[in-house]
C-alpha cells in the first residue's frame, strides 16, 4: 500500500509517516498541495492521501478538489487532517470528496484506527 502525506509542518509529516510505515505503507511526503500533485504524478500507485487543510500555496481543500477532478484517482482515499471543527467547513470538505477527517491533536493510534476504517470500511 502506498500513501502520500501532505503537511507544511515537518514534525507532523514525520509523525504521520512513522505511524503509516508501522502499518506497512510505503510513504511519500509533500509540504503543500502543489508539491503533492507533482508527487502523485510520479507515483506508480497511491492508495491514501493524508492532507492538512491549512497550508500555503495550495491548501488541502484545493488539493482534494484537484484529486477528485482526475478520473485516475477515483479510488484514492483522502483523509483531511485539521483543527477546524466548524460544521460548515467539514461539509465543504465532504462535498469536495474527503473520505474522512482526523482532528488535531491526535495520537498515532488514532491515525492508525482512522486509516484502517477508511481503507477497509
C-alpha positions in Angstrom: 0.0 0.0 0.0 1.2 3.5 -0.9 0.4 6.7 0.9 1.1 10.4 0.5 1.3 12.8 3.5 0.8 16.4 2.8 1.5 18.9 5.5 3.5 22.1 5.8 4.8 21.0 9.2 7.9 18.8 9.0 7.1 17.5 12.5 3.6 16.4 11.5 4.9 14.8 8.4 7.4 12.7 10.4 4.8 11.6 13.0 2.3 10.6 10.3 5.0 8.9 8.3 6.1 6.7 11.2 2.5 5.8 12.0 1.7 4.7 8.4 5.0 2.9 8.0 4.2 0.9 11.1 1.0 -0.2 9.3 3.1 -1.3 6.3 2.6 1.7 4.0 5.3 3.0 1.6 5.1 6.7 2.3 5.9 9.8 0.2 5.6 13.3 1.6 4.9 16.8 0.3 4.8 20.2 2.0 1.8 21.7 0.2 -0.9 20.8 -2.3 1.2 21.9 -5.4 4.0 19.6 -4.4 1.5 16.8 -3.6 0.1 16.9 -7.1 3.6 16.7 -8.5 4.5 13.7 -6.3 1.2 11.9 -7.1 2.2 12.1 -10.8 5.5 10.3 -10.1 3.9 7.5 -8.0 3.0 4.3 -9.8 0.1 3.9 -7.4 -1.3 5.7 -4.4 -4.0 4.3 -2.1 -4.2 7.0 0.6 -3.6 10.7 1.0 -3.4 12.4 4.4 -3.6 16.1 3.9 -3.6 19.0 6.2 -6.3 21.6 5.5 -4.4 24.9 6.2 -1.2 25.1 4.1 0.4 27.9 2.0 0.2 27.7 -1.8 -2.5 25.1 -2.5 -4.4 24.2 0.7 -5.9 20.8 1.5 -9.4 21.6 0.1 -7.9 22.7 -3.2 -5.8 19.5 -3.3 -8.9 17.4 -2.7 -10.7 19.2 -5.5 -7.8 18.6 -7.8 -7.6 14.9 -6.9 -11.3 14.4 -7.4 -11.2 16.1 -10.8 -8.9 13.3 -12.1 -10.7 10.1 -13.0 -7.4 8.1 -12.4 -7.7 9.0 -8.7 -11.3 7.9 -8.3 -10.4 5.1 -5.8 -7.9 7.1 -3.9 -8.9 7.6 -0.3 -8.4 11.0 1.3 -8.3 11.9 5.0 -8.3 15.6 5.9 -6.2 16.4 8.9 -7.5 19.6 10.6 -8.1 21.5 13.8 -11.1 23.1 12.2 -14.2 21.7 13.8 -16.7 24.1 12.1 -19.5 22.0 10.6 -19.8 24.3 7.6 -16.1 23.7 6.8 -16.4 20.0 7.3 -19.4 19.8 5.0 -17.5 21.8 2.4 -14.7 19.2 2.5 -17.1 16.3 2.4 -18.7 17.9 -0.7 -15.3 18.2 -2.3 -14.7 14.4 -1.8 -12.9 13.9 1.5 -13.5 10.3 2.8 -12.9 11.1 6.5 -11.4 13.6 9.0 -8.8 13.4 11.6 -9.0 16.2 14.2 -5.8 17.7 15.6 -4.3 16.9 18.0 -4.3 13.1 17.5 -2.2 10.1 18.5 -0.5 7.6 16.3 -3.1 5.1 17.4 -6.0 7.3 16.4 -4.3 7.8 13.0 -3.9 4.0 12.6 -7.5 3.4 13.5 -8.9 6.0 11.2 -6.7 4.8 8.3 -7.9 1.2 8.8 -11.5 2.4 8.9 -11.2 4.4 5.7 -9.2 1.8 3.8 -11.3 -1.2 4.8 -14.7 0.3 5.6 
